[in-house]
Each structure stands twice: as structure tokens, then as C-alpha cells.
């Protein structure tokens, strides 16, 4: 609970030989002065009353007779709002009750033993040790670069360059009028700010951000693709998005980007249109892997906890973080450095998209995945070991998957409104309120029973939003790795 750094106010002197016989009648944090050896045990928490067990012995003579206990914050020059009661339990043993540290920060215990002042500094955290472990699990950030074994040009600079050019190339589309950046707009958090995406026509789902997309396991709200390069192919072929074809894409690359292709892949463009399309997806993926968010205020705070410093962080964000890892149970799904488990969940959002038409989510996504010729079980996977295809081989469509959608990562979440798979929630406040007031009857009867109505107060809603906002860097188009 606390990090203790001993600070002895009395001047230390060389211990005489007889000092070895002075052993406090208590195991705990040990303090030593010229005359006394003291040990104490305390577990303070912010805003909660606690007691201290104290044991002390004199280096010469009988056990100490008198003890006073206090605590204060030297930097703020104020102490506790309450006066503790010190009870003597036995010679050299006391218990002080009624202490309460009303705010986090740098405190100092003060023990006055027979008139001699001994102090012990401590950093009092707003969080318990268990909460700290949960907080630390959300880092460090940024993670080391991740290379995709299924993509032979993953991490290759020439492929990144080619992929970036293709990302902004409208001539990949069947009409020559839309490009990847039409929906993944750099200054809009690499999405489009619309409730539902719009390429050449409106689609049924919200456009997800491409921030940190290279770290995902499944792609698309329904997980219909198992690699970033396969996912990059999908909008090219979708008639509502880019309305292209393997033949159109291949002919364009051979004519216009032959040299860039040869630099990236080290060979001449293949005649097989599907193989060429797969390579275009791999070049696009190599570029998107570089779109990694920078550090955030949360990361600085997380690292300060690791180093037992607890640097400046808004109090509202601290309270929201406590809810996130506590009563909100948000970190059950949004865990780890990316704030996601990478899987799927029913969030209580209606999956009807039109009268008589539903979005089956993960259930249908698995069926699409299995039928996809570009999945990792197919011939375009560059991973000779087959290890990257394990999840695809074993994933199984179950009835409970109906209406489940991918748990998104929360980094830069303040920049990617609107929210949910259908863009139905306009602000982060709307999202938090949705989970606070969730109608459990709307959850699929065969699905997980994680979500419960939280009944947060307005202050708690604001605090949780403050924490979520702290997961975002300053507005940017992403960071190239």
C-alpha cells in the first residue's frame, strides 16, 4: 500500500556494541535514532481510518515510557484532520488508533519517543496494491514493433513506402474516385467521424480507427478476417466501398507501380490476379502497422506508479481509473497495454439494422472467415510454420456469438467518435451512460453475463470519461515506427 523511505530526524551516531541487544518487540518498518530503535506496522489508505502498531526499545536503559504519534505532509505544511489515540499495550508496545490521511501524496509519520523525534516518509497512493498491479498491466507503451510472419514484407521499409502510396491511391477503386483514406481520415483519428461508413455507398457499420491495428488478432467488427493484409483486401472488393476487383487492382499495379512493387517484394509482379491482390493487401498492411499511437498522460502516470513516484495526473482521471479497474469491471474486457482482450462481446446495443434485418456480428463473421480464400489457412499465408493459422483453424461459430462484436482498444478513444459497431453513441459520456444504465434484458440469452447495470452517479460518469480521455495523445495522424 505504501512505499516507505526512512528519514531519521535525530542525528545518527555510530552504534555502540551493546546496541545489538536493542530489538523492538514488533516486526515492521524499522527506524533507528541515537537512543531508540522503533518498528511499526501500518496500512493506510486514502480517506480511511487506520491504526498503527508500534514497538520500541532503548539502546541503553529500560524500554521507552512515552510515545506520541502524528502524521503530516511536509510539502503542503499541514497534518491530519484527526488526532490519534495512543494506547500502551505492554512495555515498549503501543497501538495508535484514529489516524486518517485525507489525500494522496507525500506524508511523514512522526513518532516522539520519550521526547526524541523520529520520522518516516511515505508516498500514499490513491490506489491499493492490488489496484496498482491492475494499472501496471496496461503498459508499458509503446510496445516493441510486431512483425507478422504471415506477411513476408511486414516491417520492410520498401513495402511501407509502397503501402502508404497505395493507401492514398484512388485508382485502386473501381471508379477511381475513392481511396482508403476516404474512410480512414488522418485528421479524424484514422476513421471518418460518421456513425456508419460511406465509401461509394453507405455501409452497415461504423468505420474503426487504424490506430494500433497491427497488434490485433481479428479484424473487422465481426472478426471476418484473420490478418491485417486480408482485412485490407476486403474494402477493395466491397461494391459499397471501393468496388474494385482482383483483375482491376492487378492491372493497375503492373502498369503504374511495377517498380515500387519490385522494390518491396523483390520480384516481378505475378500474373495470378489473386496473388497480386494478396500482395497489395500485404503492402497496405506493412504501412498500417506503422500507425502506432504515442504516449499518453495515462502512460506517464502508470510509469510513475511503477517507479513509486505517482507524478501529476488529474484527480478526476484517478477517480475514473479506480472505477475502470474496480466497480465498473471495464478491464475485464479492456485489459493489457492496448486496452482490449482482442475478442468479442455482446454490449447490449441493438443489432437490428433495418426492419427485418439484423447484424449477426461474430456469428456470421466466423462463417465469412472460414470461406475467405485469403484467410491464413489458404495459399497466400507466408508463414511456413502454420503457427499464425492456429486461431483460424480452431475458432468455432456458436449460437452465443450472435450479436457479439469486437472489443475495441481504447487508446486515442477520445479522437474516434462516434462509438460502438453501429456508431449509435455520439460521445464518450453516452458510452459510459450506456453501460451505467444498460438493459440486461437486451443481452443475448446464451452470451456472457459480464455486463451489469452500474448505476453510476453523474460525478462518476464524468470521472470515468476523464480517465478515458487521458488515454489519448494530442491529435495526430499516428506514429510511424
C-alpha angles and dihedrals in degrees: 000000000000138000109221125204111178117230116181113202095193116075113264118234134188109281116248117229093254091060090084088076092060105094119158114235090239137063112228144091104347124220127179134194135170093280108018145048112205133182128188140181121207137152107193122183126191112272096001129110115242142170133231125218111210134188125180141173134191119239088221127020134006125337116288115274106201131047132177122185130199141147133210144167108246095195092053094035095226135105139207123313090228135060114227124225114230116210122191111224101176139333105313093002129105141163120210116201135186100043118148128176105203100195139029121254141076112341133172128212112219120204119183108196114188088332096314115119118222123175137193122195122217138176108228112207128206086226134068120237090258090051090049091055090053091049093048090053088069092072178188101339136227097034122214115277113278120218121204111226090199089063114061093199096048107134094009111134095217090054091048090054092048092045093052091052091049090048089064096037114111093185090075087073121084092242097039089232108095133054138184089267090058088081100019099056114184096217091048097058093274091295131082107251091237125123088234129018123259123197112147089333137008117279130205101249143054117264108249121220120256093219109128090354091144091071097059128109098203129028133216125029088280097040090241091154131051102202136041091238093053090048089051090058095053100074091046090063099035108106091214095052116033102342096209133137138217089257094051094047094046095049091049094050093048091050103038110018103032095121093046090048093051092050092050100042102025094231142074117275111278122243092225105096094205091050090051091049090052090052092050087054090050093051090049089049092050088058096044091052087068093060096098122153121241126238120294137206087264091057091053090050093045091052092047089056089051089054092043094243104107097205124206114304126157112271090226090055090050091052090047091049089052089054092045093057095031133035093001093057087206092144092063087082102012100057138135129037091308094047094234138091089217093236138095138273143175106248099185093254114138112257096203108113099175137356106300092359125105136183105232092195117191094007092063092034092064091051090051090047093054091049095047112111088206096057121119092262089063135085097269096067108111093199105104092189093062090222093125091059097057095097092047092049095052105033110113130198110234131180091246089063090070108116095008119133135188117282102237124219113252102217110122088004092147088065099051108066136180102061145212127041092290098038090241097141114068103195141024088250089058090051094051091045090051091057092041092055100027117159103229090197088071092061116101110267093227095043135094119300097214101113118082131170104270098193093207121188120241089256091052091049090052091047093051090050089050090055093047089050090054088063090071129085123214112293110288142146091245133273125279112226 
